[in-house]
Amino acid sequence: MRIVVTGTKGQLAQSLLACETADISLIAVGRVSMDFEKLQTIAPALASTQPDVIVNAAAYTAVDQAEAEEARAFRINATAAGAVAAAARKLNVPIIHLSTDYVFDGRADKPYRETDATAPLNAYGRSKLAGEKTVATANPDHVILRTSWIYSPFGQNFLKTMLRLGETRDEINVVADQYGCPTAAADIAGAIVAIASMLRAKPDDARLRGTFHLAGSGDTTWAGFAQTVFEEAARRGRKRVNVVPITAAEYPTAAARPDNSRLNCDKLSEVYGLRLPDWRSSAHACVAQLMSGA
Ligand SMILES: NC(=O)c1ccc[n+]([C@@H]2O[C@H](COP(=O)([O-])OP(=O)(O)OC[C@H]3O[C@@H](n4cnc5c(N)ncnc54)[C@H](OP(=O)(O)O)[C@@H]3O)[C@@H](O)[C@H]2O)c1
């Protein structure tokens, strides 16, 4: 099976490339041959890779910057995502597209299901929600995976920022009133490979198609996430760092974020038999990987 992923340096793209085996080829297509802001580059670049499945992991992911660049976020996250899905349809292959917990407003008091009403609070969330629609419209053979709070040894993410800040600080203020599910890019990548195999094996199974939530098991706050990272780092010999819980109101950002963006992942478990590990064990593994320099 040839899985082609959009983007080369992204967290998820890098994690997918690490899943290559003798039976599964992973091919990353990046900006050199395909720029999401040049729509005409998308279909030829994807066709040349002869994919069995396309994973659209490339996106405009700068959540705060998107407030000032909403049109650009829409070009990349909605228009280009639709073009990737259309290219997949032309090649007669499924598309697995990544979306976000930020399609929800966070006012619910329990984890969100796929059928819950969407109401993004920020430009990034609006662009990703629009992308879900362009993808679904362009290719009925699609899986849209909404995930959340991605971290990995690659690129920029909260876990890496905490480890970096912890090198020079004894105390860090972290938001403690926003709840979500930290998710390891490596765990998403493993699930995507399994999903791709099942889509290929059952091309006519409608139950396997549609929108699914895919996030680390369990939930926490940003402060709880930071605390876990620092505890694991200390267990491995780093100095202790004190997490001071603050409110989101005390940490203003350009983009508003939902207070609750926990995702209920039961549908993925029921349909695909997949459930991601507890977020803590995967976070420990990521800290270990980063601290060992692997
Ligand atoms: N990060 C999170 O916490 C989070 C949470 C929920 C959902 N998601 C979604 O999950 C997916 C993967 O996220 P991630 O964290 O892996 O993202 P990431 O690390 O920010 O990587 C984004 C990728 O998109 C590519 N890209 C951006 N603009 C492009 C353009 N104009 N043309 C071509 N490629 C372009 C980048 O290319 P280069 O390699 O050239 O830089 C990079 O490979 C995205 O759909 C994101 O919206 C992320």
The ligand as a MOL file (V3000), in Angstrom:
LIG
                    3D

  0  0  0     0  0            999 V3000
M  V30 BEGIN CTAB
M  V30 COUNTS 48 52 0 0 0
M  V30 BEGIN ATOM
M  V30 1 N -1.2660 20.8990 15.9280 0
M  V30 2 C -2.4120 20.6870 16.5930 0
M  V30 3 O -2.4780 20.8060 17.8350 0
M  V30 4 C -3.6550 20.2540 15.8370 0
M  V30 5 C -4.8490 20.0590 16.5510 0
M  V30 6 C -5.9860 19.6150 15.8600 0
M  V30 7 C -5.9210 19.4040 14.4950 0
M  V30 8 N -4.7540 19.6300 13.8210 0 CHG=1
M  V30 9 C -4.7320 19.3600 12.3780 0
M  V30 10 O -3.9060 18.2220 12.1760 0
M  V30 11 C -3.2080 18.3390 10.9220 0
M  V30 12 C -1.7130 18.1260 11.1480 0
M  V30 13 O -1.2420 19.1290 12.0340 0
M  V30 14 P 0.3110 19.2930 12.3670 0
M  V30 15 O 0.4200 19.6900 13.7980 0
M  V30 16 O 1.0600 18.1260 11.8350 0 CHG=-1
M  V30 17 O 0.6480 20.5880 11.4810 0
M  V30 18 P 2.0630 21.3300 11.3150 0
M  V30 19 O 3.1230 20.6410 12.0900 0
M  V30 20 O 1.8120 22.7840 11.5620 0
M  V30 21 O 2.3860 21.1120 9.7740 0
M  V30 22 C 1.6380 21.7400 8.7880 0
M  V30 23 C 2.0960 21.2520 7.4380 0
M  V30 24 O 1.3470 21.9690 6.4580 0
M  V30 25 C 2.2250 22.3340 5.4330 0
M  V30 26 N 1.7510 23.5480 4.7590 0
M  V30 27 C 1.3700 24.7100 5.3300 0
M  V30 28 N 1.0450 25.5920 4.3600 0
M  V30 29 C 1.2270 24.9660 3.1720 0
M  V30 30 C 1.0670 25.3410 1.8190 0
M  V30 31 N 0.6810 26.5810 1.4610 0
M  V30 32 N 1.3200 24.4200 0.8500 0
M  V30 33 C 1.7440 23.1790 1.1780 0
M  V30 34 N 1.9160 22.7630 2.4450 0
M  V30 35 C 1.6660 23.6470 3.4240 0
M  V30 36 C 3.5390 22.5890 6.1130 0
M  V30 37 O 4.5220 22.5340 5.1180 0
M  V30 38 P 6.1170 22.6180 5.3570 0
M  V30 39 O 6.4840 21.2040 5.7010 0
M  V30 40 O 6.6480 23.0520 4.0510 0
M  V30 41 O 6.3080 23.6130 6.4600 0
M  V30 42 C 3.5660 21.4710 7.1260 0
M  V30 43 O 4.0900 20.3000 6.5520 0
M  V30 44 C -3.6270 19.6780 10.3460 0
M  V30 45 O -4.7080 19.4910 9.4740 0
M  V30 46 C -4.1120 20.4710 11.5520 0
M  V30 47 O -5.0690 21.4560 11.1830 0
M  V30 48 C -3.6310 20.0440 14.4610 0
M  V30 END ATOM
M  V30 BEGIN BOND
M  V30 1 1 1 2
M  V30 2 2 2 3
M  V30 3 1 2 4
M  V30 4 1 4 5
M  V30 5 2 4 48
M  V30 6 2 5 6
M  V30 7 1 6 7
M  V30 8 2 7 8
M  V30 9 1 8 9
M  V30 10 1 8 48
M  V30 11 1 9 10
M  V30 12 1 9 46
M  V30 13 1 10 11
M  V30 14 1 11 12
M  V30 15 1 11 44
M  V30 16 1 12 13
M  V30 17 1 13 14
M  V30 18 2 14 15
M  V30 19 1 14 16
M  V30 20 1 14 17
M  V30 21 1 17 18
M  V30 22 2 18 19
M  V30 23 1 18 20
M  V30 24 1 18 21
M  V30 25 1 21 22
M  V30 26 1 22 23
M  V30 27 1 23 24
M  V30 28 1 23 42
M  V30 29 1 24 25
M  V30 30 1 25 26
M  V30 31 1 25 36
M  V30 32 1 26 27
M  V30 33 1 26 35
M  V30 34 2 27 28
M  V30 35 1 28 29
M  V30 36 1 29 30
M  V30 37 2 29 35
M  V30 38 1 30 31
M  V30 39 2 30 32
M  V30 40 1 32 33
M  V30 41 2 33 34
M  V30 42 1 34 35
M  V30 43 1 36 37
M  V30 44 1 36 42
M  V30 45 1 37 38
M  V30 46 2 38 39
M  V30 47 1 38 40
M  V30 48 1 38 41
M  V30 49 1 42 43
M  V30 50 1 44 45
M  V30 51 1 44 46
M  V30 52 1 46 47
M  V30 END BOND
M  V30 END CTAB
M  END
